[in-house]
Amino acid sequence: MHNQRVSMSRQKLRIHTMPDKPSQTLSVAPLEAPFGVRVGNLDLRGKINERLIENLADLLYRHRILVINNQSLDHAQYYHFGQQWGRLIRHVLDYLRVPGYPEMMAIGNTQEKDRDAATRNGAVHWHTDGSYKIEPTTVTMLYARVAPKLGGETLFNDMVAAYKALEPRQQKLAESRTAKHFFGAAKLSPGEYPVTPIKTDKQAKAVPPVVKPLVMRHPITGHKALYGLGQSPFQVNELPQTEGDAYLGELKAHATQPQFVYRHRYALGDIVLFDCLSTMHSGTPNDFAQSTDAANARLLWRLSTEGFPTLISRRLG
């Protein structure tokens, strides 16, 4: 089924990518998965114009995940690329930030901080970035600076497909319910690891509890998706606590079935962008790497945004 999807949907996309260069043709092909696309023939070094970002954003919002291969960016170039997608976010876990780039996080198992298993494996659970914040995170991107030969994959799920797969009565029920969220307050499912911890009162005060819907309509595409079923929801407002916990667990188990999941194995230079309003994701457990040459060594630079790219925002008025 996936191979048929690839052969039927492979396309070329001609856009004017750089203001001082002629238009170039990007290759766009579905991932070997039920959702997501891979983009090739693109070099993000140098100037990037709004039209390129608009085209990439349209692909992302339609397909949930966008993988851009073979990039070679330094901190400043990657930061600049991230700025095109909205307002960059400073994550509440300030001890994961990259020096000189407070909105950028270093995720992996190669640095001194990663000797702590709670830090290294603190994202090994299904979650939606920013589900615990008042202003939702819209896009997260992960740039593979060190790619593991063994392990280190990230799992993604399609919350739009999971919503569509519910019976109509179940869809309406989910749409009528809301959940309270706080960083790391959700119950873990079997096999999940505890959330990378908040360590100070200052961090906790930066993310007070918020209420979010269990079904969200995407502001760009209009599609409906289940939202924020892991890491942060700790109470369904319309149900008693025990019933609400069970309901959240049932929805999460439904949404993370294999038919809704893509497992990404990183190659050096991959930039993986995902629509946080339409997906959840989970890391996979990893041991500490004794060097960046170790088979399991992984280092990802992470950026997240609120809002939307400039040309997309203009569509919203």
PAZAPA-4460 file (N, C-alpha, C; in steps of 0.05 Angstrom, whole numbers, plus 32768, in hexadecimal, padded with zeros to 4 digits):
% residues 317
    n_x    n_y    n_z   ca_x   ca_y   ca_z    c_x    c_y    c_z   seq   type   mol
   8010   7FE8   8000   8000   8000   8000   8011   8019   8000     1      M     A
   8026   801A   8011   8038   8031   8012   8047   8034   7FF7     2      H     A
   8050   801E   7FEB   805E   8020   7FD2   804C   802B   7FBC     3      N     A
   8032   8023   7FBD   801F   802C   7FA9   801C   804B   7FAD     4      Q     A
   801A   8053   7FC5   8017   8070   7FCB   802F   8080   7FC1     5      R     A
   8047   8075   7FC4   805F   8083   7FBA   805F   8085   7F9C     6      V     A
   8059   806F   7F8E   805A   806F   7F71   8045   8081   7F65     7      S     A
   802E   8083   7F72   8018   8093   7F67   801B   80B0   7F6D     8      M     A
   802A   80B7   7F82   802B   80D3   7F8B   8045   80E1   7F87     9      S     A
   805A   80D4   7F7E   8073   80E1   7F7A   8070   80F9   7F67    10      R     A
   807C   8110   7F6E   8078   8127   7F5D   8090   8139   7F5F    11      Q     A
   8091   814D   7F4C   80A5   8161   7F4C   8097   817C   7F52    12      K     A
   80A3   818D   7F61   8098   81A7   7F68   80AB   81BC   7F61    13      L     A
   80A4   81CD   7F4D   80B5   81E3   7F44   80AD   81FC   7F52    14      R     A
   80C0   8208   7F61   80BB   8221   7F6F   80D3   8233   7F6D    15      I     A
   80CF   824D   7F70   80E5   8260   7F71   80EF   8261   7F8D    16      H     A
   8104   8253   7F93   810D   824F   7FAF   811F   8266   7FB9    17      T     A
   812F   8272   7FA9   8142   8286   7FB2   813E   829F   7FA1    18      M     A
   813F   82B7   7FAD   813A   82CF   7F9E   8150   82D5   7F89    19      P     A
   8168   82CB   7F8D   817E   82D0   7F7B   8185   82B8   7F69    20      D     A
   8173   82A4   7F69   8179   828C   7F59   8160   8285   7F49    21      K     A
   8163   8276   7F32   814C   826D   7F23   813C   8259   7F33    22      P     A
   8123   8254   7F2B   8113   8240   7F39   811F   8225   7F36    23      S     A
   811A   8214   7F4B   8125   81F9   7F4A   810E   81E6   7F4F    24      Q     A
   8112   81CD   7F47   80FD   81B9   7F4A   8104   81A7   7F62    25      T     A
   80F2   81A7   7F75   80F4   8196   7F8C   80E8   817B   7F86    26      L     A
   80F4   8166   7F91   80E7   814C   7F8F   80D6   8148   7FA8    27      S     A
   80BE   813E   7FA5   80AC   813A   7FBB   80A0   811D   7FB8    28      V     A
   80A4   810D   7FCC   809B   80F1   7FCC   8090   80E9   7FE7    29      A     A
   807B   80D9   7FE8   8071   80D0   8002   8085   80BF   8010    30      P     A
   8085   80C0   802A   8095   80AE   803A   808A   8092   8038    31      L     A
   809A   807E   8040   8090   8063   8040   807F   805F   8059    32      E     A
   8068   806C   8059   8057   806E   8070   803C   8078   8067    33      A     A
   8028   8076   8079   800D   807F   8071   800B   809E   806D    34      P     A
   801F   80AD   8076   801D   80CA   8075   803A   80D5   8074    35      F     A
   803C   80EF   806D   8057   80FB   806C   8063   80FB   8050    36      G     A
   8074   810F   804B   8082   8110   8031   809F   8117   8036    37      V     A
   80AF   8110   8022   80CC   8115   8022   80D2   8129   800B    38      R     A
   80E3   813D   8012   80EA   8151   7FFE   8108   814F   7FF8    39      V     A
   810F   814F   7FDF   812B   814E   7FD6   8131   8164   7FC3    40      G     A
   814B   8166   7FBB   8155   817A   7FA9   8151   8196   7FB4    41      N     A
   8156   8199   7FCE   8152   81B3   7FDB   816A   81B8   7FEE    42      L     A
   8176   81CF   7FEB   818D   81D8   7FFC   8184   81F1   800B    43      D     A
   8181   81EE   8026   8177   8204   8036   818C   8219   803E    44      L     A
   81A4   8215   8035   81B9   8229   803B   81B4   8242   802A    45      R     A
   81BB   8259   8035   81B7   8272   8026   819B   827E   802B    46      G     A
   8193   8290   8019   817A   829E   801C   8162   828B   8016    47      K     A
   814D   828F   8025   8134   827F   8022   811D   8293   8020    48      I     A
   810D   8290   800A   80F7   82A3   8008   80DC   8298   8012    49      N     A
   80C9   82A9   8014   80AF   82A2   8020   80A0   828D   800F    50      E     A
   80A4   828E   7FF4   8096   827C   7FE3   809F   825F   7FE8    51      R     A
   80B8   825B   7FEC   80C2   8240   7FF2   80B5   8236   800C    52      L     A
   80B5   8246   8021   80AA   823E   803A   808C   8239   8037    53      I     A
   807E   8249   8028   8062   8244   8023   805D   8229   8016    54      E     A
   806D   8222   8002   806A   8208   7FF5   8070   81F1   8008    55      N     A
   8085   81F4   8018   808C   81DF   802B   8076   81DD   8041    56      L     A
   806B   81F4   804A   8056   81F4   805E   803D   81E6   8053    57      A     A
   8036   81EB   803A   801E   81DE   802F   8022   81C0   802E    58      D     A
   803A   81B7   8028   8040   819A   8029   803D   818F   8045    59      L     A
   8048   819E   8058   8048   8195   8074   802B   8193   807E    60      L     A
   801B   81A7   807A   8000   81A7   8085   7FEE   8192   8078    61      Y     A
   7FF4   818C   805F   7FE5   8177   8051   7FED   815B   805A    62      R     A
   8007   8157   805F   8012   813C   8063   801C   8137   8080    63      H     A
   801B   814B   8092   8022   8148   80AE   8040   8148   80B4    64      R     A
   8050   813A   80A3   806D   8138   80A8   807B   813F   808E    65      I     A
   8091   814E   8090   80A1   8156   8079   80BE   8150   8080    66      L     A
   80CB   813F   8070   80E7   8137   8074   80F7   8144   805E    67      V     A
   810A   8155   8065   811C   8162   8052   8137   8155   8055    68      I     A
   8141   8148   8041   815A   8139   8043   8173   8149   803C    69      N     A
   8189   813F   8046   81A4   8147   803D   81AA   8165   8041    70      N     A
   81A4   816F   8059   81AA   818B   805F   81C4   818D   806E    71      Q     A
   81D2   81A4   806B   81EB   81A9   8078   81EB   81C6   8082    72      S     A
   81DE   81CA   8099   81D9   81E4   80A4   81E8   81E8   80BE    73      L     A
   81F2   8200   80C3   81FD   8206   80DD   81E6   8210   80EF    74      D     A
   81ED   8217   8108   81D8   8221   811A   81C8   8238   810F    75      H     A
   81D7   824C   8105   81CA   8265   80FB   81B8   825F   80E3    76      A     A
   81C1   824E   80D1   81B0   8248   80B9   8197   8239   80C1    77      Q     A
   819A   8226   80D3   8183   8216   80DB   816F   8228   80EB    78      Y     A
   817A   8239   80FC   8169   824C   810B   815A   825E   80F8    79      Y     A
   8167   8268   80E4   815A   8279   80D0   8143   826A   80C2    80      H     A
   8148   8251   80BB   8133   8241   80AE   811B   823E   80C1    81      F     A
   8121   8238   80DB   810B   8235   80EE   80FB   824E   80F1    82      G     A
   8108   8265   80F0   80FA   827F   80F3   80E5   8283   80DD    83      Q     A
   80E7   8276   80C7   80D4   827A   80B1   80B9   826E   80B7    84      Q     A
   80B8   825C   80CB   809F   824D   80D0   808D   8259   80E5    85      W     A
   8095   826F   80F1   8085   827B   8106   8097   8286   811C    86      G     A
   808C   8289   8134   809C   8294   814A   80AA   827D   8159    87      R     A
   80C4   827E   815A   80D3   8269   8167   80CE   8269   8185    88      L     A
   80CD   8251   8191   80C5   824E   81AC   80DD   8247   81BD    89      I     A
   80DF   8253   81D5   80F3   824B   81E8   80E6   8235   81FA    90      R     A
   80F0   821D   81F9   80E4   8207   8208   80E8   820C   8226    91      H     A
   80D4   8202   8235   80D5   8206   8252   80ED   81F8   825F    92      V     A
   80F6   81E2   8253   810E   81D3   825D   8127   81E1   8254    93      L     A
   812E   81F6   8262   8144   8207   8259   815F   81F9   8259    94      D     A
   8162   81E3   8268   817C   81D6   8269   8181   81C5   8250    95      Y     A
   816E   81C4   823E   8172   81B6   8225   8179   81C9   820E    96      L     A
   817A   81E3   8213   817E   81F6   81FE   819B   81F7   81F4    97      R     A
   819E   81FE   81DB   81B9   8200   81CE   81C4   821B   81D5    98      V     A
   81DD   821C   81DF   81E9   8236   81E6   81E9   8249   81CE    99      P     A
   81E0   8262   81D3   81DF   8276   81BE   81C5   8276   81AE   100      G     A
   81B5   8260   81B1   819C   825E   81A2   8187   8253   81B5   101      Y     A
   817B   8265   81C5   8169   825B   81DB   8150   824E   81D1   102      P     A
   8148   8252   81B8   8131   8244   81AD   8138   8228   81A2   103      E     A
   8152   8222   81A0   815A   8208   8195   8162   81F5   81AB   104      M     A
   8159   81DC   81A8   815F   81C7   81BC   8171   81B2   81B0   105      M     A
   8183   81A6   81C0   8193   8190   81B8   8187   8176   81C3   106      A     A
   817E   8165   81B1   8170   814C   81B9   8182   8135   81B0   107      I     A
   818A   8124   81C3   819A   810D   81BA   81A6   80FE   81D2   108      G     A
   81BD   80F2   81CD   81CA   80E1   81E1   81E8   80E4   81E1   109      N     A
   81F2   80FB   81D7   820F   80FE   81D4   821B   8113   81E6   110      T     A
   820B   8123   81F4   8215   8139   8204   8215   8131   8222   111      Q     A
   8223   8140   8232   8225   813A   824E   820A   8138   825C   112      E     A
   81F8   814A   8255   81DD   814A   8261   81CF   8130   825B   113      K     A
   81D6   8122   8245   81C8   810A   823D   81D0   80F1   824C   114      D     A
   81E3   80F4   825E   81EA   80DD   826F   81D2   80D7   8282   115      R     A
   81C2   80EB   8287   81AA   80E8   8298   8194   80DB   8287   116      D     A
   818C   80C3   828E   8178   80B4   827F   815E   80C3   827D   117      A     A
   8156   80D1   8293   813D   80E0   8293   813D   80F6   827E   118      A     A
   8155   8102   8279   8157   8116   8264   8159   8109   8248   119      T     A
   816A   80F4   8246   816F   80E7   822C   8156   80DA   8221   120      R     A
   8146   80CE   8232   812E   80BF   8229   8114   80CC   8232   121      N     A
   8115   80E7   8237   80FE   80F5   8241   80E9   80FB   822D   122      G     A
   80ED   80F4   8214   80D8   80F7   8200   80CE   80DC   81F5   123      A     A
   80D4   80C7   8203   80CC   80AC   81FA   80AF   80A7   8204   124      V     A
   809D   80B5   81F9   8080   80B3   81FF   8072   80C3   81EA   125      H     A
   8059   80BB   81E4   804A   80CA   81D0   8043   80E6   81DC   126      W     A
   8047   80FA   81CC   8040   8115   81D5   803D   8128   81BD   127      H     A
   8031   813F   81C2   802E   8155   81AF   803D   816C   81BA   128      T     A
   8051   8176   81AB   8061   818D   81B5   804E   81A4   81BB   129      D     A
   8052   81B0   81D3   8044   81C8   81DA   8027   81C5   81E1   130      G     A
   801E   81AC   81E5   8002   81A8   81ED   7FFC   81B3   8208   131      S     A
   8010   81B9   8218   800E   81C3   8233   800F   81E2   8234   132      Y     A
   8012   81EF   821D   8014   820C   821C   7FFA   8219   8212   133      K     A
   7FF5   8231   821A   7FDE   8240   8212   7FDE   8243   81F3   134      I     A
   7FF4   824D   81E9   7FF8   8250   81CC   8003   8236   81C1   135      E     A
   7FF4   8228   81B0   7FFE   820D   81A7   8017   820F   8195   136      P     A
   8028   81FC   8198   803E   81F9   8185   8033   81EF   816B   137      T     A
   803B   81FB   8155   8031   81F4   813A   8043   81E1   812B   138      T     A
   805D   81E7   812B   8070   81D6   811C   8089   81D1   812E   139      V     A
   8093   81B8   812D   80AD   81B2   8138   80BE   81A6   8122   140      T     A
   80D8   81AC   8123   80EB   81A0   8110   8103   8195   811F   141      M     A
   810C   817E   8115   8123   8170   8120   8138   816C   810B   142      L     A
   8150   8176   8110   8166   8176   80FC   817B   8162   8106   143      Y     A
   8180   814E   80F6   8193   8138   80FE   81B0   8141   80F9   144      A     A
   81BE   8149   810E   81DA   8150   810C   81EC   8138   8110   145      R     A
   81E3   8125   8120   81F0   810A   8122   81DA   80F6   8120   146      V     A
   81DC   80E4   810D   81C7   80D0   8107   81D0   80B5   8110   147      A     A
   81C0   80A7   811F   81C8   808D   812A   81C6   8077   8114   148      P     A
   81D9   8065   8116   81D7   804D   8104   81C4   8038   8111   149      K     A
   81C1   8039   812B   81B0   8027   8139   819D   8037   814B   150      L     A
   8183   8032   8149   816F   803E   815B   816C   805C   8156   151      G     A
   8161   8069   816B   815E   8086   816A   8148   8091   8158   152      G     A
   8135   807F   8150   811F   8088   813F   810B   8099   814E   153      E     A
   80FB   80A8   813F   80E4   80B7   814A   80CB   80AC   813E   154      T     A
   80B6   80A7   814E   809C   809E   8145   808A   80B6   8142   155      L     A
   807A   80B6   812C   8066   80CB   8128   804B   80BE   8123   156      F     A
   8036   80CB   812B   801B   80C0   8124   800A   80D6   8116   157      N     A
   7FF7   80CD   8108   7FE5   80DE   80F9   7FCB   80E1   8108   158      D     A
   7FC7   80F8   8115   7FAF   80FC   8126   7F97   8103   8115   159      M     A
   7F9A   810B   80FC   7F84   810F   80EA   7F78   80F4   80E3   160      V     A
   7F89   80E2   80DA   7F7F   80C7   80D3   7F73   80B9   80EA   161      A     A
   7F7F   80BC   8102   7F74   80B0   811A   7F58   80BA   8121   162      A     A
   7F54   80D4   811D   7F3A   80E0   8122   7F26   80D5   810D   163      Y     A
   7F2D   80D4   80F4   7F1B   80CB   80DF   7F13   80AE   80E3   164      K     A
   7F25   809E   80F0   7F20   8082   80F4   7F0C   807D   810A   165      A     A
   7F06   8091   811A   7EF2   808E   812F   7ED6   808C   8123   166      L     A
   7EC4   807E   8130   7EA8   807E   8128   7E9D   809A   812C   167      E     A
   7E89   80A2   811B   7E7E   80BD   811D   7E75   80C4   813A   168      P     A
   7E69   80B2   8148   7E61   80B7   8164   7E79   80BD   8175   169      R     A
   7E8F   80AE   8171   7EA7   80B3   8180   7EB4   80CD   8179   170      Q     A
   7EB3   80D5   8160   7EBD   80EF   8158   7EAF   8106   8166   171      Q     A
   7E94   8105   8166   7E85   811A   8173   7E8B   811B   8191   172      K     A
   7E8E   8103   819D   7E94   8102   81BA   7EAE   810F   81C0   173      L     A
   7EC3   8109   81B0   7EDD   8115   81B4   7EDC   8133   81AF   174      A     A
   7ECD   813C   819C   7ECB   8158   8196   7EBE   8168   81AD   175      E     A
   7EAE   815B   81BC   7E9F   8168   81D2   7EB0   8169   81EC   176      S     A
   7EC8   815E   81EC   7ED8   815C   8204   7EF2   816C   8203   177      R     A
   7EFA   8174   821A   7F13   8184   821D   7F24   8177   8233   178      T     A
   7F3D   817E   8234   7F50   8173   8248   7F60   8189   8254   179      A     A
   7F67   8186   826E   7F7A   8197   827B   7F96   818B   8276   180      K     A
   7FA9   819D   8271   7FC5   8195   826B   7FD8   81A3   827E   181      H     A
   7FED   8194   8286   8004   819F   8293   801C   818F   828B   182      F     A
   8033   819C   8289   804B   818E   827F   8051   8175   828F   183      F     A
   8051   815E   8282   8059   8145   828E   8044   8138   82A0   184      G     A
   802B   8142   82A0   8017   8139   82B4   8007   8121   82AA   185      A     A
   8009   8119   8291   7FF9   8103   8287   8002   80E8   8291   186      A     A
   7FF0   80D5   8292   7FF7   80BA   8299   8006   80AD   8282   187      K     A
   801B   809E   8288   802B   8091   8273   801E   8076   826B   188      L     A
   8021   806F   8252   8018   8055   8248   802F   8041   824C   189      S     A
   8029   8027   824C   803E   8013   824F   8054   8017   823A   190      P     A
   806D   8015   8243   8084   8019   8231   808E   8035   822E   191      G     A
   807E   8049   8238   8087   8064   8236   8099   806C   824D   192      E     A
   80AA   807F   8248   80BD   8089   825D   80B3   80A3   8269   193      Y     A
   80BB   80A9   8282   80B3   80C2   828E   80BC   80DA   827E   194      P     A
   80AD   80F0   8280   80B3   8108   8272   80CC   8116   827D   195      V     A
   80DC   8121   826B   80F3   8131   8274   80EA   8145   8288   196      T     A
   80F5   8145   82A0   80E8   8154   82B6   80EC   8172   82B6   197      P     A
   80D6   817F   82C0   80D9   819B   82C8   80E9   819B   82E2   198      I     A
   80FD   81AC   82E4   810F   81AB   82FB   810D   81C3   830E   199      K     A
   8100   81D8   8306   80FF   81F0   8317   80E2   81FB   8318   200      T     A
   80DD   820B   832D   80C3   8218   832F   80BF   822C   8318   201      D     A
   80D5   8239   8310   80D3   824C   82FA   80C9   823E   82E0   202      K     A
   80D3   8226   82DB   80CA   8217   82C3   80AC   8210   82C6   203      Q     A
   80A4   8207   82DD   8088   81FF   82E2   8075   8217   82DF   204      A     A
   807D   822E   82E9   806C   8246   82E7   806A   8250   82CB   205      K     A
   807D   8249   82BA   807C   8252   829E   8067   8244   828D   206      A     A
   805D   822D   8297   8049   821D   8288   8032   8215   829B   207      V     A
   8021   8228   82A3   800B   8221   82B4   7FF7   820F   82A6   208      P     A
   7FE6   8201   82B4   7FD2   81EF   82A8   7FC0   81FE   8294   209      P     A
   7FBA   81F0   827E   7FA9   81FB   8269   7F94   81E7   8261   210      V     A
   7F7F   81F0   8254   7F6A   81DF   8249   7F6B   81DF   822B   211      V     A
   7F6A   81C7   821F   7F6B   81C4   8202   7F55   81B1   81F9   212      K     A
   7F4B   81B4   81E0   7F37   81A1   81D6   7F45   8187   81CF   213      P     A
   7F35   8171   81D0   7F40   8157   81C7   7F3F   8153   81A9   214      L     A
   7F30   8164   819B   7F30   8165   817E   7F34   8182   8176   215      V     A
   7F47   8185   8163   7F4E   81A0   815A   7F4A   81A2   813C   216      M     A
   7F3E   81B8   8133   7F3C   81BD   8116   7F55   81CD   810D   217      R     A
   7F62   81C4   80F9   7F7B   81D1   80F0   7F74   81EC   80E4   218      H     A
   7F82   8201   80EC   7F7B   821C   80E2   7F82   8220   80C5   219      P     A
   7F94   8210   80B9   7F9B   8213   809D   7F8B   8200   808B   220      I     A
   7F8B   81E6   8091   7F7E   81D3   8080   7F61   81CE   8087   221      T     A
   7F59   81D4   809F   7F3D   81CF   80A8   7F38   81B3   80B1   222      G     A
   7F4C   81A1   80AF   7F46   8186   80B7   7F45   8183   80D5   223      H     A
   7F37   8170   80DF   7F35   816A   80FC   7F48   8155   8103   224      K     A
   7F53   8157   811B   7F67   8144   8125   7F64   8141   8143   225      A     A
   7F69   8129   814D   7F6C   8126   816A   7F84   8136   8173   226      L     A
   7F84   813F   818C   7F9A   8151   8194   7FA3   814C   81B0   227      Y     A
   7FBE   814B   81B4   7FCA   814C   81CE   7FC2   8135   81E1   228      G     A
   7FC5   811C   81D8   7FBC   8106   81E9   7FD1   80FA   81FB   229      L     A
   7FEA   8104   81FA   7FFF   80FA   820B   8010   8110   8217   230      G     A
   801E   8109   822C   8032   811A   823B   8024   812E   824E   231      Q     A
   8010   813C   8245   8006   8152   8255   7FE9   8151   825E   232      S     A
   7FD6   8143   8251   7FBA   8143   825A   7FB7   8132   8273   233      P     A
   7FAB   813E   8288   7FA8   8130   82A1   7F8B   812E   82AB   234      F     A
   7F79   813B   829C   7F5D   813A   82A4   7F4B   8141   828D   235      Q     A
   7F36   8131   8288   7F21   8138   8275   7F0C   8148   8284   236      V     A
   7F07   8160   827D   7EF5   8171   828D   7ED9   8167   828F   237      N     A
   7ECF   8158   827B   7EB4   8150   827B   7EAF   8135   8288   238      E     A
   7EC4   8129   8293   7EC2   810E   829F   7ECF   810D   82BB   239      L     A
   7EC5   80FB   82CC   7ED4   80F6   82E5   7EF0   80ED   82DF   240      P     A
   7F02   80F0   82F2   7F1F   80EB   82EE   7F24   80CF   82E3   241      Q     A
   7F19   80BB   82F0   7F1F   809F   82E7   7F15   809A   82CB   242      T     A
   7EFD   80A3   82C5   7EF2   80A0   82AA   7F02   80B0   8295   243      E     A
   7F0A   80C7   829D   7F19   80D8   828B   7F34   80CC   8285   244      G     A
   7F42   80C1   8299   7F5B   80B4   8294   7F58   809C   8281   245      D     A
   7F43   808D   8285   7F3E   8076   8273   7F39   807F   8257   246      A     A
   7F29   8094   8254   7F22   809F   823A   7F3B   80A9   822B   247      Y     A
   7F4C   80B8   8239   7F65   80C1   822C   7F76   80AA   8223   248      L     A
   7F78   8095   8234   7F87   807E   822D   7F7D   8070   8215   249      G     A
   7F62   806E   8213   7F56   8061   81FC   7F5B   8070   81E2   250      E     A
   7F58   808B   81E3   7F5D   809B   81CB   7F7A   8099   81C3   251      L     A
   7F8C   809A   81D6   7FA9   8099   81D0   7FB0   807E   81C4   252      K     A
   7FA5   8068   81CF   7FAB   804D   81C4   7FA0   804B   81A8   253      A     A
   7F89   8057   81A3   7F7E   8056   8188   7F90   8066   8174   254      H     A
   7F99   807E   817D   7FA7   808F   816B   7FC4   8085   8165   255      A     A
   7FCE   8073   8175   7FEA   806A   8171   7FEB   804E   8167   256      T     A
   7FD5   8044   815B   7FD6   802A   814E   7FE9   802B   8135   257      Q     A
   7FF4   8014   812E   8008   8014   8118   8000   8021   80FE   258      P     A
   7FE6   801F   80F7   7FDD   802B   80DE   7FDF   804A   80DD   259      Q     A
   7FE2   8056   80F4   7FE4   8073   80F6   8001   807D   80FC   260      F     A
   8014   806B   80FC   802F   8072   8106   8044   806F   80F0   261      V     A
   8057   8083   80F0   806E   8082   80DF   8087   8083   80F1   262      Y     A
   809A   8072   80EB   80B3   8070   80FB   80CA   807B   80EA   263      R     A
   80D5   8092   80F3   80EA   809E   80E3   8106   8097   80ED   264      H     A
   8116   808B   80DB   8132   8086   80E0   8142   809D   80D4   265      R     A
   8152   80AA   80E4   8160   80C2   80DB   8178   80BC   80CA   266      Y     A
   817B   80CC   80B5   8194   80CD   80A6   81A1   80E8   80AB   267      A     A
   81BC   80E9   80AA   81CA   8102   80AF   81C0   8117   809C   268      L     A
   81B9   812E   80A8   81AF   8145   8098   8191   8146   8094   269      G     A
   8182   8133   809F   8165   8134   809E   815B   814B   80AF   270      D     A
   8147   815A   80A4   8137   816C   80B4   811A   8161   80B2   271      I     A
   8110   8159   80C9   80F5   814E   80CA   80E3   8163   80D7   272      V     A
   80CF   816D   80C8   80BC   8180   80D2   80A1   8172   80D6   273      L     A
   8093   8178   80EC   8079   816C   80F0   8065   8180   80FA   274      F     A
   804C   817D   80F1   8036   818F   80F8   802C   8186   8114   275      D     A
   8031   8197   8128   8029   818F   8143   800B   8190   8148   276      C     A
   7FFC   819C   8136   7FDF   819D   8139   7FD2   8184   812D   277      L     A
   7FE2   8172   8121   7FD7   815B   8113   7FE6   8141   811A   278      S     A
   7FF9   8142   812B   8009   812A   8132   8010   8129   814F   279      T     A
   8017   8111   8158   8027   810D   8171   8041   80FF   8168   280      M     A
   8054   80FE   817A   806D   80F0   8174   8079   80E5   818E   281      H     A
   808C   80D3   818B   8099   80C6   81A1   80B5   80BF   819A   282      S     A
   80C8   80C4   81AC   80E3   80BA   81A8   80E4   809D   81AE   283      G     A
   80FB   8091   81A9   8100   8075   81B0   8118   8074   81C3   284      T     A
   8119   8061   81D6   812E   8061   81EA   814A   805D   81DF   285      P     A
   815D   806A   81EB   8179   8069   81E2   818C   806A   81F9   286      N     A
   81A2   805B   81F8   81B7   805D   820C   81C9   8074   8206   287      D     A
   81D8   807C   821A   81EC   8092   8216   8201   8089   8202   288      F     A
   8208   809A   81EF   821D   8094   81DC   8238   809F   81E6   289      A     A
   824C   808D   81E6   8266   8095   81F1   8274   80A9   81DF   290      Q     A
   826D   80AA   81C5   8278   80BE   81B3   8265   80C2   819C   291      S     A
   8269   80D7   818C   8257   80DC   8175   825C   80C8   815F   292      T     A
   8270   80B7   8161   8275   80A2   814E   8268   8088   8155   293      D     A
   825C   8087   816D   824F   806E   8176   8237   8068   8164   294      A     A
   8231   804E   8161   821B   8046   814F   8200   8052   8157   295      A     A
   81FC   8057   8170   81E2   8061   8179   81E2   807F   817E   296      N     A
   81F8   808D   8177   81FA   80AA   817C   81E5   80B9   816C   297      A     A
   81D8   80CC   8179   81C3   80DC   816C   81C4   80F8   8178   298      R     A
   81C3   810C   8166   81C0   8128   816F   81AD   8136   815C   299      L     A
   8197   8140   8167   8183   814F   8157   8182   816B   8162   300      L     A
   8181   817F   814F   817B   819A   8157   815D   819E   8153   301      W     A
   8150   81A7   8169   8132   81AA   8168   812A   81C8   816A   302      R     A
   8118   81D0   8158   810B   81EA   8158   80ED   81E6   8157   303      L     A
   80DE   81F7   8165   80C1   81F6   8164   80B7   8212   8161   304      S     A
   809F   8215   8154   8094   822F   814F   8077   8231   8158   305      T     A
   806E   8249   815D   8052   8251   815F   804B   8261   8146   306      E     A
   8031   8261   813F   8029   8270   8127   8030   8262   810D   307      G     A
   8031   8271   80F8   8035   8266   80DD   8047   8277   80CC   308      F     A
   8052   826B   80B6   8062   827B   80A4   8053   8294   809A   309      P     A
   8062   82A8   8091   8057   82C2   808A   8041   82C0   8075   310      T     A
   8045   82B2   805F   8031   82B1   804A   8019   82A0   8052   311      L     A
   801D   828D   8064   8007   827D   806E   7FF6   828F   8081   312      I     A
   8003   829E   8091   7FF5   82B0   80A4   7FE4   82C4   8095   313      S     A
   7FEE   82CE   807E   7FDE   82E1   806E   7FC4   82D5   8064   314      R     A
   7FC4   82BB   805E   7FAC   82AE   8056   7F97   82AE   806C   315      R     A
   7FA0   82AD   8085   7F8D   82AD   809B   7F81   82C8   80A1   316      L     A
   7F8E   82DD   8096   7F84   82F8   8099   7F8C   8306   80B2   317      G     A
***
